[in-house]
Amino acid sequence: MTLSLKLFFSIMLVAMLAITTAASLDRGLVTAAEALWPDLWFRATLIDAYFAFLTVWVWMAWREPTWPRRLAWLLAVLCLGSIAIAIYALLRLAHADPRDPARAMLNRHRLRAR
């Protein structure tokens, strides 16, 4: 199952990097925000996405042992969104014991001692 998760988060990372690069080449973030901000659906979607990012960050903060690391991941998630989440998941999976079930990734500690 960890292989499937690695594949999923790798695809997610590549897709987000591709669409973010394409969007950045089209127009800058500030220009896009100025054009889109009047649209209520844009604001609703943006708020929804950030609440989802914060929900994932709460899990990340629970997993991380120190406040500096928690705050660094908060900054990464708020600035990069799904890109940071995919990187975090891939880092956790890289350190996972392949014998552990996928649910072990949700835990604070590894299931097996190395």
N, C-alpha and C positions, 0 to 999 in steps of 0.2 A: 504493500500500500504506500510506503514512503516513495517508491519510484513514481507512482501515479501522482502523488502530491508534488514531487519535484518537477514533473512534467507540467502539471497545471500551473504552478507558480512561475515556472520559466516562461511558459506561453504568455501568462498574464504580464510579466515584466517586459518581455519583448513587444507585446502588443501596446502596452502603455507608453513605452519609449518611442515606438514608431508613431503613434497618433499624436503624442506630445510634440515630437520633432516636426511632424507635418503641420500641426496647428501653429507652432512657433514660427515656421517659415512663411505661413500664410499671413499672420499678423501678430503683433505683440499682445501680451496678456492684458495690459492696461487698456489698449485700444479695444480689444474684444469685450472687456468688462464694461467699458463705457457704453458700447453699443447694446450689450445684452442686459445690463442692470435694470432698465425700465420694464422688462418683461417679468411679470410676476412668477411665471413658471420657471424661469431661470433662477430666480431667488429661492423658490421652494426647492428646486432640485439641488442647488448649492447647499442650503441648510440641511437637507436630508443627507447629502453625501458627507458633510462634516460631522453630523451626529453619528453616522456609521463609522467614520474614521475614528472618532473618539471612543466608540464602543470597542473597536478592535484595540485601540491604544490601552484601554483599561485592562484588557487581557495581557497585553504586552507588559504593562507596568507591574501587574501581579507576578509575571514570570521573572522580571528583571530584579536582581538583588540589591541594586543601589539607586539612590535618587538621581545622581548624575546621568546614569544610563537611562533611567526612565524619562528624564527630561530631554535627553538627546533624541530618544525615539519619538517623544511627543513633537518636538520641533521638526523632525524628519517627516512624520505623518502629516502634520499640518501644512508643510511646504510641498511635499511630494505625493501625498495621498497613497494611491494604490501601488505606486512604484516603491515607496518605502515599505509598505506592507509585504509586498512580494519579496523584497530583499530580506526582510526580517524572517519570513517563513523559510526562505532558502538557506539562510544562515543556521536557523534552528535545525532544519532537516540535515544539513551537512554535519552537524554534531550529534545527530540522533543515532542510536543503535539500530541497525537495520532489522534486528530480530524483534524489536518492540512494535506493537501495533500502532497504527496511525494516531489513535487517540492519545498515545503517550505524549504527542506534541502539545496537547492541551495542558498537560501537567506542569507543575513547577519544577519537579525534579525528575530525573530519569527513572524508569522502572527498574532497570538492572544496574548494578554497580559494574563499572568497567574494570 
